[in-house]
Amino acid sequence: VWTMNRLGSPVVSPDGRLAVLSVTEPSYEEDGDVSDLWLVHVDGSIPPRRLTAMSESESDVNWRPDGGAIAFTAKRGDDEARQVYVLDMTGPGEAVRITNLSTGCSNPVWSPDGKRIAYVRTDSSAVKLRSSLIPGDPSYPKVREMRFARVGGAIPKIQVGVVGVEGDETCWLELSGPGEDFYLGEIGWAGNSDELLVEKLSRFRDRRE
């Protein structure tokens, strides 16, 4: 059972005809799992098609409003951390990286006109490490180090940026004052391509802006 392929949650295209989902091939080896994106026709009329074939996994899939492309995050090749990639869905071709940051990116969201993408940058370098068991063969347990925010300790630093799909320089939003720690809720475009809505939560989650 452990080595059976696992399917991720499907992300349906704006017109409802297609869906993109991840397919993970598990492995007993540390970091041996392989996960790629597949394109599925919802009505089953055409066999599924593999979109990516990399050793690193992809996540945070988001369709462009017209259905002509998807954005996702991945750490590929010489990337220092997860970056935002864009893949044209209208023909063959490779995904194009549009960010180049030393810290991780997540949650890419297309603007309504499809020309820009908002995303979240997270810097966890100040968060202390904690050891955790790696799921696998219990006869040979393995441990990995993960960042874990403790009560009263450092929490990840979060920024929200907007970048053009051609890979322009990111425009960073001013969300906090000096020394202010906060968590991020939802982000989304305000029904147009010029305004962004950001849900900001206080460190103790007792205040929302």
C-alpha positions, -999 to +999 in steps of 0.1 A: +000+000+000+028+024+009+042+022-027+009+029-044+008+062-064-010+090-045-031+117-062-033+153-051-063+175-051-074+185-086-073+222-096-100+227-122-096+251-151-119+282-153-141+266-180-145+234-160-132+211-188-097+204-175-080+197-142-043+196-131-033+173-102-001+160-088+007+122-089+033+111-064+053+079-067+064+070-032+098+055-023+113+040+008+145+060+001+149+093+018+139+121-006+131+094-032+095+103-038+087+116-073+058+139-079+047+154-112+018+174-126-007+157-149-035+172-171-068+155-169-100+160-191-128+161-166-152+141-189-126+114-194-127+117-232-089+120-235-062+101-215-044+120-189-011+138-200+020+143-179+029+180-178+062+179-158+089+153-154+113+166-128+128+150-097+115+179-076+078+183-069+055+211-079+027+227-058+004+257-055-011+253-090-032+282-101-049+287-135-047+319-155-083+333-157-085+326-194-073+290-189-043+295-212-015+289-186-009+278-151+014+291-124+030+268-098+059+267-074+089+244-075+126+241-066+144+231-098+180+228-109+201+256-093+171+272-075+180+281-039+144+277-028+110+272-044+103+297-072+072+307-092+070+291-126+045+296-155+036+269-180+017+277-212-012+253-217-019+261-253+010+242-268+043+223-261+070+240-241+088+241-208+077+260-177+094+294-173+107+307-140+096+343-132+111+347-097+147+343-084+147+345-047+170+330-020+139+323+002+108+303-007+078+314-028+042+301-024+006+308-033+008+324-068-024+342-078-031+355-113-044+391-118-077+392-137-060+404-169-034+376-167-004+399-169+008+397-133+010+373-104+009+380-067+027+356-044+040+351-009+077+351+001+086+334+034+119+336+052+122+310+079+160+313+085+155+327+120+132+299+131+148+272+151+151+236+138+133+206+152+140+169+145+111+148+131+107+112+119+105+106+082+076+083+073+088+050+059+100+015+070+098+015+108+127-010+110+150+017+097+138+050+111+153+082+097+151+118+111+152+152+093+155+187+106+125+210+101+119+247+110+094+249+138+082+282+154+081+279+192+060+300+216+078+333+222+104+325+195+110+338+160+083+331+134+087+332+096+090+367+080+064+371+053+062+394+023+036+397-005+049+407-039+036+412-074+056+403-105+049+405-142+046+372-161+076+382-182+098+380-151+098+417-142+112+430-109+089+422-080+070+450-064+067+444-026+037+455-006+042+474+027+023+453+052+040+458+086+058+483+108+093+480+122+097+449+143+061+437+137+055+400+134+024+387+117+008+357+100-009+358+066-044+347+058-058+349+022-046+370-006-066+378-038-072+404-064-100+429-057-120+422-089-095+442-110-058+441-119-048+471-099-057+463-063-049+434-041-067+422-010-045+408+018-057+392+051-032+399+079-033+382+113-015+393+144+011+370+159-014+358+186-042+356+160-064+378+181-065+406+155-073+406+118-068+433+092 
